[in-house]
Amino acid sequence: MIAVFVSNGLAIIGAGSIIGIDTLSAVLLAGSLGVAKVTEGLARAYLDDGKLTIDEINEVFGTMDRK
């Protein structure tokens, strides 16, 4: 989750400065949204059958790397 937060947060620094959002707010927002997306994916995978397999976890985290 930390890596998801950092990768999403760092990716938005330039865009935030271009449109006038302070850097800290942009990083916190982008990082939080990335973590929320992964958490949602894990929750949906768990709801399917009541358990998480390593393949399901890898698939959810893998979606963050396919941008």
Backbone torsions as a table, in degrees:
resi	resn	phi	psi	omega
1	MET	NA	-35.4	179.1
2	ILE	-63.8	-42.6	179.0
3	ALA	-64.1	-38.1	176.5
4	VAL	-62.4	-45.4	-180.0
5	PHE	-60.4	-49.0	-177.2
6	VAL	-64.7	-46.1	-176.9
7	SER	-64.4	-39.5	177.7
8	ASN	-73.2	-39.1	-179.6
9	GLY	-65.1	-45.4	-178.8
10	LEU	-68.9	-30.1	-179.1
11	ALA	-66.6	-22.7	-173.1
12	ILE	-99.1	-6.5	-175.0
13	ILE	-55.8	-49.7	-179.0
14	GLY	-63.5	-43.9	-179.1
15	ALA	-64.9	-39.6	179.2
16	GLY	-63.1	-40.2	-179.6
17	SER	-70.2	-31.5	179.4
18	ILE	-66.0	-39.8	-177.1
19	ILE	-96.1	5.4	171.9
20	GLY	91.2	15.7	176.3
21	ILE	-91.0	135.3	180.0
22	ASP	-63.3	150.2	-171.5
23	THR	-58.6	-46.2	-177.6
24	LEU	-61.8	-43.8	179.3
25	SER	-63.8	-41.6	179.8
26	ALA	-63.4	-44.4	-179.8
27	VAL	-65.3	-45.5	-179.5
28	LEU	-62.7	-41.9	179.8
29	LEU	-65.5	-49.7	-178.5
30	ALA	-64.2	-43.0	179.0
31	GLY	-63.7	-42.7	179.5
32	SER	-64.7	-39.7	178.8
33	LEU	-65.8	-37.2	176.7
34	GLY	-64.5	-43.8	178.2
35	VAL	-64.3	-40.8	178.9
36	ALA	-62.8	-38.6	179.4
37	LYS	-64.2	-44.1	179.0
38	VAL	-66.1	-43.5	179.0
39	THR	-60.4	-41.8	177.7
40	GLU	-62.8	-43.2	178.9
41	GLY	-62.0	-41.7	177.6
42	LEU	-65.6	-40.2	178.8
43	ALA	-64.7	-41.7	178.9
44	ARG	-65.0	-40.4	178.3
45	ALA	-64.5	-38.0	178.3
46	TYR	-67.3	-39.9	-178.5
47	LEU	-66.5	-24.8	179.9
48	ASP	-59.8	-44.3	-175.6
49	ASP	-141.9	5.5	177.1
50	GLY	81.9	11.9	176.8
51	LYS	-152.2	158.0	176.6
52	LEU	-115.1	125.1	174.6
53	THR	-94.7	163.8	178.5
54	ILE	-62.6	-33.5	177.9
55	ASP	-65.9	-40.5	178.4
56	GLU	-65.7	-41.4	179.3
57	ILE	-64.2	-46.3	178.4
58	ASN	-61.3	-38.7	179.3
59	GLU	-64.0	-44.2	-179.6
60	VAL	-64.3	-48.0	179.4
61	PHE	-67.8	-30.3	179.0
62	GLY	-65.5	-27.6	178.8
63	THR	-66.6	-24.8	179.0
64	MET	-73.2	-21.6	-176.7
65	ASP	-93.0	-5.7	-174.3
66	ARG	-102.7	40.4	-179.6
67	LYS	-84.9	NA	NA
